[in-house]
Amino acid sequence: MPNKPEAKAARCPVCGKSAASPFRPFCSQRCKQVDLGRWLSGSYAIPGTPAEPEEDKQD
C-alpha cells in the first residue's frame, strides 16, 4: 500500500506558531482578536472590480 502523505502541522495565520485546539486556526486568543481587528478595519480585502460611485440623488 502506498504511504499517505503526512499532514503538515497547522500554523497560525497571524504569527506562524503552531495552532492550538481551542483557538484553531490560531495559536491564541490574542492572534484570534488581531485577525478580527484586521477584518473590521478593512486591512483584508477580497479583490474585485471597483465599485461604481453612486449618483447624487436630487429630491
PDB file with SEQRES, HELIX, SHEET and CRYST1 records, atoms N, CA, C and O in Angstrom:
SEQRES   1 A   59  MET PRO ASN LYS PRO GLU ALA LYS ALA ALA ARG CYS PRO          
SEQRES   2 A   59  VAL CYS GLY LYS SER ALA ALA SER PRO PHE ARG PRO PHE          
SEQRES   3 A   59  CYS SER GLN ARG CYS LYS GLN VAL ASP LEU GLY ARG TRP          
SEQRES   4 A   59  LEU SER GLY SER TYR ALA ILE PRO GLY THR PRO ALA GLU          
SEQRES   5 A   59  PRO GLU GLU ASP LYS GLN ASP                                  
HELIX    1 AA1 SER A   21  PHE A   23  5                                   3    
HELIX    2 AA2 GLN A   29  SER A   41  1                                  13    
CRYST1    1.000    1.000    1.000  90.00  90.00  90.00 P 1           1          
ATOM      1  N   MET A   1       0.840  -1.179   0.000  1.00  0.00           N  
ATOM      2  CA  MET A   1       0.000   0.000   0.000  1.00  0.00           C  
ATOM      3  C   MET A   1       0.880   1.235   0.000  1.00  0.00           C  
ATOM      4  O   MET A   1       1.897   1.271   0.693  1.00  0.00           O  
ATOM      5  N   PRO A   2       0.504   2.250  -0.769  1.00  0.00           N  
ATOM      6  CA  PRO A   2       1.288   3.478  -0.756  1.00  0.00           C  
ATOM      7  C   PRO A   2       1.122   4.221   0.562  1.00  0.00           C  
ATOM      8  O   PRO A   2       0.061   4.197   1.185  1.00  0.00           O  
ATOM      9  N   ASN A   3       2.194   4.876   0.965  1.00  0.00           N  
ATOM     10  CA  ASN A   3       2.137   5.649   2.208  1.00  0.00           C  
ATOM     11  C   ASN A   3       1.343   6.923   1.986  1.00  0.00           C  
ATOM     12  O   ASN A   3       1.442   7.563   0.939  1.00  0.00           O  
ATOM     13  N   LYS A   4       0.549   7.283   2.994  1.00  0.00           N  
ATOM     14  CA  LYS A   4      -0.200   8.531   2.923  1.00  0.00           C  
ATOM     15  C   LYS A   4       0.755   9.679   3.241  1.00  0.00           C  
ATOM     16  O   LYS A   4       1.609   9.543   4.117  1.00  0.00           O  
ATOM     17  N   PRO A   5       0.623  10.799   2.546  1.00  0.00           N  
ATOM     18  CA  PRO A   5       1.471  11.937   2.884  1.00  0.00           C  
ATOM     19  C   PRO A   5       1.116  12.439   4.282  1.00  0.00           C  
ATOM     20  O   PRO A   5      -0.055  12.507   4.657  1.00  0.00           O  
ATOM     21  N   GLU A   6       2.144  12.784   5.035  1.00  0.00           N  
ATOM     22  CA  GLU A   6       1.905  13.259   6.388  1.00  0.00           C  
ATOM     23  C   GLU A   6       1.288  14.645   6.338  1.00  0.00           C  
ATOM     24  O   GLU A   6       1.680  15.492   5.535  1.00  0.00           O  
ATOM     25  N   ALA A   7       0.313  14.856   7.216  1.00  0.00           N  
ATOM     26  CA  ALA A   7      -0.338  16.160   7.284  1.00  0.00           C  
ATOM     27  C   ALA A   7       0.611  17.153   7.941  1.00  0.00           C  
ATOM     28  O   ALA A   7       1.267  16.845   8.936  1.00  0.00           O  
ATOM     29  N   LYS A   8       0.670  18.338   7.371  1.00  0.00           N  
ATOM     30  CA  LYS A   8       1.503  19.380   7.948  1.00  0.00           C  
ATOM     31  C   LYS A   8       0.809  19.933   9.178  1.00  0.00           C  
ATOM     32  O   LYS A   8      -0.418  20.007   9.231  1.00  0.00           O  
ATOM     33  N   ALA A   9       1.598  20.317  10.158  1.00  0.00           N  
ATOM     34  CA  ALA A   9       1.038  20.922  11.355  1.00  0.00           C  
ATOM     35  C   ALA A   9       0.419  22.265  10.982  1.00  0.00           C  
ATOM     36  O   ALA A   9       1.027  23.055  10.260  1.00  0.00           O  
ATOM     37  N   ALA A  10      -0.779  22.519  11.472  1.00  0.00           N  
ATOM     38  CA  ALA A  10      -1.454  23.780  11.177  1.00  0.00           C  
ATOM     39  C   ALA A  10      -0.688  24.924  11.829  1.00  0.00           C  
ATOM     40  O   ALA A  10      -0.234  24.812  12.968  1.00  0.00           O  
ATOM     41  N   ARG A  11      -0.551  26.006  11.106  1.00  0.00           N  
ATOM     42  CA  ARG A  11       0.163  27.185  11.588  1.00  0.00           C  
ATOM     43  C   ARG A  11      -0.804  28.352  11.724  1.00  0.00           C  
ATOM     44  O   ARG A  11      -1.731  28.502  10.927  1.00  0.00           O  
ATOM     45  N   CYS A  12      -0.580  29.168  12.732  1.00  0.00           N  
ATOM     46  CA  CYS A  12      -1.381  30.364  12.967  1.00  0.00           C  
ATOM     47  C   CYS A  12      -1.166  31.330  11.804  1.00  0.00           C  
ATOM     48  O   CYS A  12      -0.021  31.627  11.463  1.00  0.00           O  
ATOM     49  N   PRO A  13      -2.247  31.830  11.182  1.00  0.00           N  
ATOM     50  CA  PRO A  13      -2.083  32.747  10.054  1.00  0.00           C  
ATOM     51  C   PRO A  13      -1.559  34.127  10.455  1.00  0.00           C  
ATOM     52  O   PRO A  13      -1.133  34.894   9.591  1.00  0.00           O  
ATOM     53  N   VAL A  14      -1.583  34.453  11.738  1.00  0.00           N  
ATOM     54  CA  VAL A  14      -1.122  35.761  12.198  1.00  0.00           C  
ATOM     55  C   VAL A  14       0.370  35.737  12.531  1.00  0.00           C  
ATOM     56  O   VAL A  14       1.124  36.586  12.055  1.00  0.00           O  
ATOM     57  N   CYS A  15       0.800  34.768  13.347  1.00  0.00           N  
ATOM     58  CA  CYS A  15       2.194  34.769  13.808  1.00  0.00           C  
ATOM     59  C   CYS A  15       3.015  33.574  13.323  1.00  0.00           C  
ATOM     60  O   CYS A  15       4.244  33.611  13.398  1.00  0.00           O  
ATOM     61  N   GLY A  16       2.369  32.518  12.830  1.00  0.00           N  
ATOM     62  CA  GLY A  16       3.089  31.367  12.304  1.00  0.00           C  
ATOM     63  C   GLY A  16       3.400  30.278  13.309  1.00  0.00           C  
ATOM     64  O   GLY A  16       3.988  29.260  12.944  1.00  0.00           O  
ATOM     65  N   LYS A  17       3.019  30.465  14.576  1.00  0.00           N  
ATOM     66  CA  LYS A  17       3.233  29.411  15.577  1.00  0.00           C  
ATOM     67  C   LYS A  17       2.253  28.267  15.327  1.00  0.00           C  
ATOM     68  O   LYS A  17       1.319  28.407  14.537  1.00  0.00           O  
ATOM     69  N   SER A  18       2.463  27.150  15.994  1.00  0.00           N  
ATOM     70  CA  SER A  18       1.549  26.012  15.869  1.00  0.00           C  
ATOM     71  C   SER A  18       0.177  26.389  16.401  1.00  0.00           C  
ATOM     72  O   SER A  18       0.065  27.032  17.445  1.00  0.00           O  
ATOM     73  N   ALA A  19      -0.868  25.989  15.685  1.00  0.00           N  
ATOM     74  CA  ALA A  19      -2.235  26.296  16.104  1.00  0.00           C  
ATOM     75  C   ALA A  19      -2.599  25.472  17.331  1.00  0.00           C  
ATOM     76  O   ALA A  19      -2.156  24.335  17.486  1.00  0.00           O  
ATOM     77  N   ALA A  20      -3.414  26.064  18.199  1.00  0.00           N  
ATOM     78  CA  ALA A  20      -3.867  25.393  19.414  1.00  0.00           C  
ATOM     79  C   ALA A  20      -5.349  25.045  19.256  1.00  0.00           C  
ATOM     80  O   ALA A  20      -6.119  25.820  18.688  1.00  0.00           O  
ATOM     81  N   SER A  21      -5.735  23.883  19.759  1.00  0.00           N  
ATOM     82  CA  SER A  21      -7.098  23.386  19.582  1.00  0.00           C  
ATOM     83  C   SER A  21      -8.201  24.377  19.940  1.00  0.00           C  
ATOM     84  O   SER A  21      -9.106  24.568  19.127  1.00  0.00           O  
ATOM     85  N   PRO A  22      -8.180  25.019  21.111  1.00  0.00           N  
ATOM     86  CA  PRO A  22      -9.324  25.884  21.440  1.00  0.00           C  
ATOM     87  C   PRO A  22      -9.430  27.133  20.563  1.00  0.00           C  
ATOM     88  O   PRO A  22     -10.490  27.756  20.510  1.00  0.00           O  
ATOM     89  N   PHE A  23      -8.353  27.505  19.877  1.00  0.00           N  
ATOM     90  CA  PHE A  23      -8.353  28.732  19.086  1.00  0.00           C  
ATOM     91  C   PHE A  23      -8.142  28.476  17.599  1.00  0.00           C  
ATOM     92  O   PHE A  23      -7.950  29.421  16.833  1.00  0.00           O  
ATOM     93  N   ARG A  24      -8.175  27.220  17.180  1.00  0.00           N  
ATOM     94  CA  ARG A  24      -7.882  26.855  15.802  1.00  0.00           C  
ATOM     95  C   ARG A  24      -8.622  27.718  14.818  1.00  0.00           C  
ATOM     96  O   ARG A  24      -9.825  27.888  15.016  1.00  0.00           O  
ATOM     97  N   PRO A  25      -8.056  28.275  13.800  1.00  0.00           N  
ATOM     98  CA  PRO A  25      -6.734  28.016  13.259  1.00  0.00           C  
ATOM     99  C   PRO A  25      -5.647  28.896  13.870  1.00  0.00           C  
ATOM    100  O   PRO A  25      -4.525  28.928  13.363  1.00  0.00           O  
ATOM    101  N   PHE A  26      -5.957  29.601  14.935  1.00  0.00           N  
ATOM    102  CA  PHE A  26      -4.985  30.490  15.576  1.00  0.00           C  
ATOM    103  C   PHE A  26      -4.293  29.785  16.723  1.00  0.00           C  
ATOM    104  O   PHE A  26      -4.708  28.702  17.137  1.00  0.00           O  
ATOM    105  N   CYS A  27      -3.220  30.407  17.243  1.00  0.00           N  
ATOM    106  CA  CYS A  27      -2.478  29.801  18.347  1.00  0.00           C  
ATOM    107  C   CYS A  27      -2.952  30.319  19.702  1.00  0.00           C  
ATOM    108  O   CYS A  27      -2.706  29.682  20.726  1.00  0.00           O  
ATOM    109  N   SER A  28      -3.624  31.460  19.719  1.00  0.00           N  
ATOM    110  CA  SER A  28      -4.046  32.052  20.986  1.00  0.00           C  
ATOM    111  C   SER A  28      -5.229  32.987  20.770  1.00  0.00           C  
ATOM    112  O   SER A  28      -5.582  33.325  19.640  1.00  0.00           O  
ATOM    113  N   GLN A  29      -5.827  33.392  21.877  1.00  0.00           N  
ATOM    114  CA  GLN A  29      -6.925  34.353  21.827  1.00  0.00           C  
ATOM    115  C   GLN A  29      -6.431  35.679  21.248  1.00  0.00           C  
ATOM    116  O   GLN A  29      -7.166  36.350  20.524  1.00  0.00           O  
ATOM    117  N   ARG A  30      -5.197  36.058  21.560  1.00  0.00           N  
ATOM    118  CA  ARG A  30      -4.629  37.308  21.059  1.00  0.00           C  
ATOM    119  C   ARG A  30      -4.601  37.322  19.528  1.00  0.00           C  
ATOM    120  O   ARG A  30      -5.054  38.283  18.907  1.00  0.00           O  
ATOM    121  N   CYS A  31      -4.071  36.263  18.926  1.00  0.00           N  
ATOM    122  CA  CYS A  31      -3.994  36.206  17.464  1.00  0.00           C  
ATOM    123  C   CYS A  31      -5.391  36.173  16.850  1.00  0.00           C  
ATOM    124  O   CYS A  31      -5.610  36.729  15.773  1.00  0.00           O  
ATOM    125  N   LYS A  32      -6.326  35.531  17.521  1.00  0.00           N  
ATOM    126  CA  LYS A  32      -7.701  35.493  17.048  1.00  0.00           C  
ATOM    127  C   LYS A  32      -8.275  36.911  17.004  1.00  0.00           C  
ATOM    128  O   LYS A  32      -8.942  37.284  16.040  1.00  0.00           O  
ATOM    129  N   GLN A  33      -8.013  37.697  18.050  1.00  0.00           N  
ATOM    130  CA  GLN A  33      -8.501  39.069  18.118  1.00  0.00           C  
ATOM    131  C   GLN A  33      -7.791  39.983  17.112  1.00  0.00           C  
ATOM    132  O   GLN A  33      -8.415  40.875  16.538  1.00  0.00           O  
ATOM    133  N   VAL A  34      -6.486  39.762  16.899  1.00  0.00           N  
ATOM    134  CA  VAL A  34      -5.736  40.540  15.913  1.00  0.00           C  
ATOM    135  C   VAL A  34      -6.352  40.332  14.534  1.00  0.00           C  
ATOM    136  O   VAL A  34      -6.549  41.294  13.791  1.00  0.00           O  
ATOM    137  N   ASP A  35      -6.655  39.085  14.189  1.00  0.00           N  
ATOM    138  CA  ASP A  35      -7.245  38.779  12.890  1.00  0.00           C  
ATOM    139  C   ASP A  35      -8.617  39.441  12.745  1.00  0.00           C  
ATOM    140  O   ASP A  35      -8.919  40.011  11.697  1.00  0.00           O  
ATOM    141  N   LEU A  36      -9.439  39.371  13.776  1.00  0.00           N  
ATOM    142  CA  LEU A  36     -10.756  40.001  13.734  1.00  0.00           C  
ATOM    143  C   LEU A  36     -10.613  41.512  13.538  1.00  0.00           C  
ATOM    144  O   LEU A  36     -11.347  42.111  12.751  1.00  0.00           O  
ATOM    145  N   GLY A  37      -9.675  42.119  14.248  1.00  0.00           N  
ATOM    146  CA  GLY A  37      -9.434  43.547  14.100  1.00  0.00           C  
ATOM    147  C   GLY A  37      -9.020  43.921  12.686  1.00  0.00           C  
ATOM    148  O   GLY A  37      -9.422  44.967  12.176  1.00  0.00           O  
ATOM    149  N   ARG A  38      -8.232  43.086  12.059  1.00  0.00           N  
ATOM    150  CA  ARG A  38      -7.823  43.341  10.672  1.00  0.00           C  
ATOM    151  C   ARG A  38      -9.013  43.298   9.730  1.00  0.00           C  
ATOM    152  O   ARG A  38      -9.109  44.121   8.819  1.00  0.00           O  
ATOM    153  N   TRP A  39      -9.921  42.349   9.934  1.00  0.00           N  
ATOM    154  CA  TRP A  39     -11.118  42.270   9.088  1.00  0.00           C  
ATOM    155  C   TRP A  39     -11.986  43.503   9.300  1.00  0.00           C  
ATOM    156  O   TRP A  39     -12.469  44.099   8.338  1.00  0.00           O  
ATOM    157  N   LEU A  40     -12.186  43.889  10.571  1.00  0.00           N  
ATOM    158  CA  LEU A  40     -13.082  45.003  10.861  1.00  0.00           C  
ATOM    159  C   LEU A  40     -12.522  46.347  10.407  1.00  0.00           C  
ATOM    160  O   LEU A  40     -13.284  47.258  10.081  1.00  0.00           O  
ATOM    161  N   SER A  41     -11.193  46.477  10.385  1.00  0.00           N  
ATOM    162  CA  SER A  41     -10.587  47.746   9.956  1.00  0.00           C  
ATOM    163  C   SER A  41     -10.467  47.849   8.438  1.00  0.00           C  
ATOM    164  O   SER A  41     -10.163  48.918   7.909  1.00  0.00           O  
ATOM    165  N   GLY A  42     -10.703  46.744   7.741  1.00  0.00           N  
ATOM    166  CA  GLY A  42     -10.625  46.752   6.286  1.00  0.00           C  
ATOM    167  C   GLY A  42      -9.238  46.418   5.763  1.00  0.00           C  
ATOM    168  O   GLY A  42      -8.973  46.596   4.574  1.00  0.00           O  
ATOM    169  N   SER A  43      -8.340  45.936   6.627  1.00  0.00           N  
ATOM    170  CA  SER A  43      -6.999  45.561   6.180  1.00  0.00           C  
ATOM    171  C   SER A  43      -7.039  44.393   5.197  1.00  0.00           C  
ATOM    172  O   SER A  43      -6.214  44.304   4.287  1.00  0.00           O  
ATOM    173  N   TYR A  44      -8.003  43.506   5.391  1.00  0.00           N  
ATOM    174  CA  TYR A  44      -8.179  42.395   4.469  1.00  0.00           C  
ATOM    175  C   TYR A  44      -9.232  42.814   3.451  1.00  0.00           C  
ATOM    176  O   TYR A  44     -10.231  43.441   3.803  1.00  0.00           O  
ATOM    177  N   ALA A  45      -9.010  42.477   2.227  1.00  0.00           N  
ATOM    178  CA  ALA A  45      -9.995  42.792   1.194  1.00  0.00           C  
ATOM    179  C   ALA A  45     -10.001  41.683   0.160  1.00  0.00           C  
ATOM    180  O   ALA A  45      -8.968  41.082  -0.133  1.00  0.00           O  
ATOM    181  N   ILE A  46     -11.155  41.424  -0.378  1.00  0.00           N  
ATOM    182  CA  ILE A  46     -11.300  40.438  -1.430  1.00  0.00           C  
ATOM    183  C   ILE A  46     -11.183  41.188  -2.749  1.00  0.00           C  
ATOM    184  O   ILE A  46     -11.946  42.124  -2.992  1.00  0.00           O  
ATOM    185  N   PRO A  47     -10.241  40.795  -3.608  1.00  0.00           N  
ATOM    186  CA  PRO A  47     -10.064  41.518  -4.866  1.00  0.00           C  
ATOM    187  C   PRO A  47     -11.310  41.451  -5.743  1.00  0.00           C  
ATOM    188  O   PRO A  47     -12.021  40.447  -5.767  1.00  0.00           O  
ATOM    189  N   GLY A  48     -11.552  42.516  -6.444  1.00  0.00           N  
ATOM    190  CA  GLY A  48     -12.692  42.564  -7.344  1.00  0.00           C  
ATOM    191  C   GLY A  48     -12.656  43.856  -8.137  1.00  0.00           C  
ATOM    192  O   GLY A  48     -11.730  44.658  -8.015  1.00  0.00           O  
ATOM    193  N   THR A  49     -13.661  44.036  -8.935  1.00  0.00           N  
ATOM    194  CA  THR A  49     -13.729  45.272  -9.710  1.00  0.00           C  
ATOM    195  C   THR A  49     -14.137  46.416  -8.792  1.00  0.00           C  
ATOM    196  O   THR A  49     -14.886  46.203  -7.839  1.00  0.00           O  
ATOM    197  N   PRO A  50     -13.656  47.627  -9.066  1.00  0.00           N  
ATOM    198  CA  PRO A  50     -14.019  48.771  -8.227  1.00  0.00           C  
ATOM    199  C   PRO A  50     -15.527  49.032  -8.265  1.00  0.00           C  
ATOM    200  O   PRO A  50     -16.180  48.846  -9.293  1.00  0.00           O  
ATOM    201  N   ALA A  51     -16.048  49.454  -7.154  1.00  0.00           N  
ATOM    202  CA  ALA A  51     -17.469  49.766  -7.079  1.00  0.00           C  
ATOM    203  C   ALA A  51     -17.753  51.051  -7.837  1.00  0.00           C  
ATOM    204  O   ALA A  51     -16.939  51.975  -7.843  1.00  0.00           O  
ATOM    205  N   GLU A  52     -18.898  51.101  -8.465  1.00  0.00           N  
ATOM    206  CA  GLU A  52     -19.294  52.296  -9.200  1.00  0.00           C  
ATOM    207  C   GLU A  52     -19.775  53.339  -8.201  1.00  0.00           C  
ATOM    208  O   GLU A  52     -20.535  53.000  -7.293  1.00  0.00           O  
ATOM    209  N   PRO A  53     -19.359  54.596  -8.337  1.00  0.00           N  
ATOM    210  CA  PRO A  53     -19.844  55.630  -7.411  1.00  0.00           C  
ATOM    211  C   PRO A  53     -21.346  55.841  -7.587  1.00  0.00           C  
ATOM    212  O   PRO A  53     -21.868  55.789  -8.700  1.00  0.00           O  
ATOM    213  N   GLU A  54     -22.026  56.079  -6.472  1.00  0.00           N  
ATOM    214  CA  GLU A  54     -23.469  56.319  -6.542  1.00  0.00           C  
ATOM    215  C   GLU A  54     -23.707  57.710  -7.105  1.00  0.00           C  
ATOM    216  O   GLU A  54     -22.987  58.660  -6.794  1.00  0.00           O  
ATOM    217  N   GLU A  55     -24.716  57.804  -7.926  1.00  0.00           N  
ATOM    218  CA  GLU A  55     -25.054  59.105  -8.480  1.00  0.00           C  
ATOM    219  C   GLU A  55     -25.786  59.922  -7.422  1.00  0.00           C  
ATOM    220  O   GLU A  55     -26.543  59.379  -6.617  1.00  0.00           O  
ATOM    221  N   ASP A  56     -25.553  61.227  -7.434  1.00  0.00           N  
ATOM    222  CA  ASP A  56     -26.236  62.094  -6.479  1.00  0.00           C  
ATOM    223  C   ASP A  56     -27.736  62.085  -6.753  1.00  0.00           C  
ATOM    224  O   ASP A  56     -28.190  62.257  -7.884  1.00  0.00           O  
ATOM    225  N   LYS A  57     -28.475  61.881  -5.689  1.00  0.00           N  
ATOM    226  CA  LYS A  57     -29.925  61.891  -5.816  1.00  0.00           C  
ATOM    227  C   LYS A  57     -30.441  63.282  -5.490  1.00  0.00           C  
ATOM    228  O   LYS A  57     -30.069  63.861  -4.469  1.00  0.00           O  
ATOM    229  N   GLN A  58     -31.280  63.810  -6.334  1.00  0.00           N  
ATOM    230  CA  GLN A  58     -31.863  65.114  -6.074  1.00  0.00           C  
ATOM    231  C   GLN A  58     -33.318  64.912  -5.682  1.00  0.00           C  
ATOM    232  O   GLN A  58     -34.083  64.250  -6.383  1.00  0.00           O  
ATOM    233  N   ASP A  59     -33.682  65.495  -4.553  1.00  0.00           N  
ATOM    234  CA  ASP A  59     -35.064  65.374  -4.073  1.00  0.00           C  
ATOM    235  C   ASP A  59     -35.912  66.503  -4.586  1.00  0.00           C  
ATOM    236  O   ASP A  59     -37.103  66.566  -4.285  1.00  0.00           O  
TER     237      ASP A  59                                                      
END                                                                             
